[in-house]
Amino acid sequence: MNQQLALPLAFALLASALTLSASAQTADEVLVRGPEVMLTRADYDAELTRIPNDKRIAFATNPQRVQAALNNILVNRTLAERARAQGIDKDPTAARRLLLESDRALAALMVERIESDAEAEFDRAKDSNLARARELYLVDRAKYMNPEEIEVSHILFATSRKGEAAALAAASGARAKLIAGANFADMAVELSDDRSAVRNKGRLPVITAGKVDPAFEKAAAALKSPGDISEPVLSRFGYHVIRLEARKPGREKSFDEVRSQILTEMRQKQVTDARESAIVAIRSDSRLQVNQEAVDALVVQVDVPPLPADSSKPKVTAPAPTKKKK
């Protein structure tokens, strides 16, 4: 395919590629005509359905991706046409593989239908869904909390550079100077082994639970009032001297704030449950008859020779019996 064809063709498709065409005239529009095959707009639209709905707009507005999709269709269809011309599709093994591939494609489409039906069913039950969402919120309000936020500055004395004893001594000395009134920002720029201190003067982004080293988090959380300075605390990076800048307490979110989140989670759960239920029902169908002996025979049995003895290890032998003295 001529690469120069790509960009003009892609740009021509952009205006209508965001939604699938329903008109026969558009579907029959020829995009590429080659010596062996022809690509139509319907082919492109079908390829587009393989992309998740929430990603189709980004895909269809990207000329390179549109071109790559057309190239893939062209190559696959041409090779398939040549395979048919050579009778490859008539080979019994090839025919069985084609059937399996067809089954996989149809199974994927069936899963899409199950998920789509579950989404539609959920969307129809707006009132009951909203009531259920409110119940979930009331039962587990702690789940919908804005966590406490802590703002701190720190000076790091890296054990990897100084050794643990020297780092602890330096941190203790720095803390003593800070308690005596030294300027924290100036000392952070001068002493900290955290390279970002030159830029931020030791001030760190907001800390929430589980986002930083546990020892550092615990020490920061123990500080009560802005200006409080910690004892030297050891993290995986080294010893820190931490100063509390501000605390913002956690806050319970209102139902209106989290309603959309809860409904989205409920919708996804209904879709997942519908898909999994269909799969489990197939696998656990009591009418299934399994030829277990034939299934077991599919597993290739290989005689694995025992590992040779490791001559590098000393052999352990039982001690010789001692003779009893007469």
Summary of the structure (lengths in Angstrom):
residues: 326
radius of gyration: 34.0
end to end distance: 102.1
largest distance: 113.9
contacts: 771
relative contact order: 0.09
helix: 58%
strand: 11%
